[in-house]
Amino acid sequence: MNKLFSKLVIITSILFWVLILYYSVLTILGLIFKIKERNDERKLVEYPSVDILIPAHNEGIVIFETLDAMVNLYYPGELNIYLLNDNSSDDTGKIADYFAKHFKNLYHIKVPLGTPKGKARVLNYGFSISKGDMVVVYDADNQPEKMALIKLVEKAVENEKYAGAVGYVKTINMYKNALTRMIGLEFMVFQLLMQSGRWMLFRLGSLTGTNMLVKRKVLEEVGGWDAYALAEDAELSVRIYSKNYLLPVVPSSVTWEQEPEKLNVFIRQRTRWMQGNLYLISKIIKDKNMTKGINKFNTFQMVSIYYLFVSLVIASDIWFVMGLLGKIKIDYQIPLLILWFETLWIYVVQIVTSAVVEREINLKNIIFAVLMYFTYAQFWIYLVLKGYFLQMKGSFKKVEPEWDKTLRF
């Protein structure tokens, strides 16, 4: 038994090293891409028309600041802003009416009742009543920087193969408490360095759900958003790549987003994300057309994260606990200890590197980077397992996915 378990541990260690190497390469390439990114404007002779879609349901707490940021965006072409009010019962509508009265290019659109509930259905409605050449999505809590939009547009028109462009999402309430600090540090790694690294290595970007642009003709070709997808951005990305388009990453296009300040809100939000990604993986498995071309890498990464990596982490945790209890002895302590310290070291270095790039480096953030490995990163396993359970439960009962709106503060 010990010999068999020892072999399994060695295999697990090798697979861990491969994944660690892969994400280390992405981090390095992302850093290079961010440093080399051009920040100069690419003046166009004529700017295409743009429609901004903002899905909103009971967003009265944040919507004023969001709409204020939208009307202050710099864009020399035709720009129309659609606040898609999904049957709000608070003062979202009143605030939208105020802005619609004072800005002729901002429209308060009341979305009809319908199913399934959620962001994707609302976006499809907004897409159906708008007409711009470019469709840009912002969440209702977003405050994009003044030049964010024009940078997305200028990148998208560079190449006919570009289906649109993907910006960078930063945490506006990062220093509110320990949880938001950890989320903010995480976003610096995965929204900035990892996204940029994947683009540099594979020419593979991924729509982020906000601060993202898709050409209208591409949206029409793929049939808009999947109304049943809880991770509608990732699902749309895969279908776009299946049509041999590309989604370039534009780190200098920045929007500021509010993140959950309470653990229960964070759990609900991330569980929805997990369910959405698991739904997407099952959809990819069923539809072979979604694994064409560059999507092979996209599929590999998703499967490696939500199945292989999770399995490896659980296996290593079981080994660690059994070792502490003296239930099993393994003769390969040195390589495993090296692996453990390497994993911790690389995780911390990734966070610290991204903090340096974003000029957010300080002693407290370095300490949090270490603490995150033992807390925030491990908590991710619970979220994935919960996502598995809810996804299987929904499949067996054949019920529509439930959109759990993130509460604002």
Secondary structure, 3 states (H helix, E strand, C coil): CHHHHHHHHHHHHHHHHHHHHHHHHHHHHHHHHHHHCCCCCCCCCCCCCEEEEEEECCCCCCHHHHHHHHHCCCCCCCEEEEEEECCCCCCHHHHHHHHHHHCCCEEEEECCCCCCCCHHHHHHHHHHHCCCCEEEECCCCCEECCCHHHHHHHHHCCCCCECEEEEEEEECCCCCCHHHHHHHHHHHHHHHHHHHHHHHHHCCCCCCCCCEEEEHHHHHHHCCCCCCCCCHHHHHHHHHHHCCCECCEEEEEEEEECCCCCHHHHHHHHHHHHHHHHHHHHHHHHCHHHHCCCHHHHHHHHHHHHHHHHHHHHHHHHHHHHHHCCCCCCCCHHHHHHHHHHHHHHHHHHHHHHHHHCCCCCHHHHHHHHHHHHCHHHHHHHHHHHHHHHHHHHHHHCCCCCCCCCCCC
